[in-house]
Amino acid sequence: MTDTILVQNKTKIFGCGTGYVMYHEDLKESGLSKFYEKYGTVLDNQELLKVFEKNNNLKILWIERGNEGELFQLEDSVLHNNKKLEIRLMSEKAFLVFDETPKSLDSLNITVTIEFSNTNKILLKSFDLSQNKYWKIDKQTEQEFKKDL
């Protein structure tokens, strides 16, 4: 990992309006919407993110994409105003895309795509998690790809 991670956060599996409309009936029937009522979002837990930053001596910088990706800028307005820094971070640092898919009220799959812009390498990590008293990783896989140019 690098000293900075740029994160495009996709918590809430059906957070996008189109996805919500497409899956609304299934969500109502399957009860997956209750998952978030009961547990909240796993990846959006600010306390855990701060612990992760401290333990790994790094800083997570959030990206504001806009509706169709038209913004693609640092969410922190102070950092965003430093255009030279923002351009350097966008071109040099690794990007992480999180996708969480609940399987039931107490289990989910998290897929993390790590894209290294400067080496054209993509790392795909998948985690199956379950929750009893605490969330734990039951299974973990990793694949590496070269990005098509």
Number of C-alpha atoms within 10 A of each C-alpha: 10 13 12 17 19 21 18 18 16 15 18 18 16 18 10 11 8 10 11 14 10 11 11 13 11 12 14 11 9 12 13 17 18 14 17 15 10 10 11 13 14 15 16 13 10 10 8 12 14 14 11 14 15 11 9 11 11 15 16 15 17 15 19 17 15 10 9 7 9 9 12 14 20 24 14 12 9 8 14 15 12 11 12 10 11 14 13 10 17 16 12 14 18 23 24 21 16 19 18 21 17 19 15 13 18 14 18 20 19 20 20 18 20 21 21 20 15 10 11 12 16 19 16 17 16 18 18 19 19 20 14 8 6 7 13 13 14 12 11 13 10 12 10 12 11 12 13 6 4
